[in-house]
Amino acid sequence: MAERTWADAIGEFLQSARRHKIISAVVVLCVAGSLAGIGLASSASGQAGPAPEAAAASFSLPELGHAGKQVSLSDYQGKPLVVNFFASWCGPCKTETPLLAKFYRTENGKVAVVGLDENDVTSNAMAFTRADGVTYPVGWDPHFIAATGYGVDGLPQTFFLNAKHRIVDHIFGAVTLQDLNHGIALATASS
């Protein structure tokens, strides 16, 4: 066996380190590419909900506080509609629900609004809507059936539908009066 010199050992070590750096760089690039792909896929189908101008998912749910009655998208055929997903336990919902209720009363039925109470207890939902003066119809959706159809994975969320029930605007988080006015302008302009 040939005797190795320090120079040979150092050369071999440097060659091995270069190979290792190349392999490490390839692994890092693959991991980064995978994470970027996952990020793009989740932003394309994540919490943003359906794409604008997408057809709104149909729903028919029991009306909160009215045994035997249903709240259905089809009840508003040919009319623009505001669909608000909320729950009594949701902090931002406690801010926006009184605003929605007041807005609805001020509009005197000129604007159709439907609330969809998600993953909630009936008694809590009833107390919450009564306390905030909600007079628009509220569908009770304890199992996220309607929410799933709209891609809702956090509350509150508000969708503005035109008369053809195409989504023309979508607000993630507590809706403001400015959001309401803007969304309704879009919904009525594209009807």
Secondary structure as the mmCIF struct_conf table of DSSP 4:
data_model
#
loop_
_struct_conf.conf_type_id
_struct_conf.id
_struct_conf.beg_label_comp_id
_struct_conf.beg_label_asym_id
_struct_conf.beg_label_seq_id
_struct_conf.end_label_comp_id
_struct_conf.end_label_asym_id
_struct_conf.end_label_seq_id
HELX_LH_PP_P HELX_LH_PP_P1 ALA A 2 THR A 5
HELX_RH_AL_P HELX_RH_AL_P1 TRP A 6 SER A 45
BEND BEND1 GLY A 46 GLY A 46
TURN_TY1_P TURN_TY1_P1 GLN A 47 ALA A 48
BEND BEND2 PRO A 50 PRO A 50
HELX_LH_PP_P HELX_LH_PP_P2 ALA A 51 ALA A 51
TURN_TY1_P TURN_TY1_P2 PRO A 52 GLU A 53
HELX_LH_PP_P HELX_LH_PP_P3 ALA A 54 ALA A 54
STRN STRN1 ALA A 55 ALA A 55
HELX_LH_PP_P HELX_LH_PP_P4 ALA A 56 SER A 58
STRN STRN2 SER A 60 PRO A 62
STRN STRN3 GLU A 63 GLU A 63
TURN_TY1_P TURN_TY1_P3 LEU A 64 GLY A 65
TURN_TY1_P TURN_TY1_P4 ALA A 67 GLY A 68
STRN STRN4 GLN A 70 SER A 72
HELX_RH_3T_P HELX_RH_3T_P1 LEU A 73 TYR A 76
TURN_TY1_P TURN_TY1_P5 GLN A 77 GLY A 78
BEND BEND3 LYS A 79 LYS A 79
STRN STRN5 LEU A 81 PHE A 86
TURN_TY1_P TURN_TY1_P6 SER A 88 TRP A 89
HELX_RH_AL_P HELX_RH_AL_P2 GLY A 91 GLU A 107
TURN_TY1_P TURN_TY1_P7 ASN A 108 GLY A 109
BEND BEND4 LYS A 110 VAL A 111
STRN STRN6 ALA A 112 GLU A 118
BEND BEND5 ASN A 119 ASN A 119
HELX_RH_AL_P HELX_RH_AL_P3 THR A 122 ALA A 131
TURN_TY1_P TURN_TY1_P8 ASP A 132 GLY A 133
BEND BEND6 TYR A 136 TYR A 136
STRN STRN7 VAL A 138 ASP A 141
TURN_TY1_P TURN_TY1_P9 PRO A 142 HIS A 143
HELX_RH_AL_P HELX_RH_AL_P4 ILE A 145 TYR A 150
TURN_TY1_P TURN_TY1_P10 GLY A 151 GLY A 151
BEND BEND7 GLY A 154 LEU A 155
STRN STRN8 GLN A 157 LEU A 161
TURN_TY1_P TURN_TY1_P11 ALA A 163 LYS A 164
STRN STRN9 ARG A 166 ARG A 166
STRN STRN10 ILE A 167 PHE A 172
BEND BEND8 GLY A 173 ALA A 174
HELX_RH_AL_P HELX_RH_AL_P5 LEU A 177 ALA A 189
TURN_TY1_P TURN_TY1_P12 SER A 190 SER A 190
#
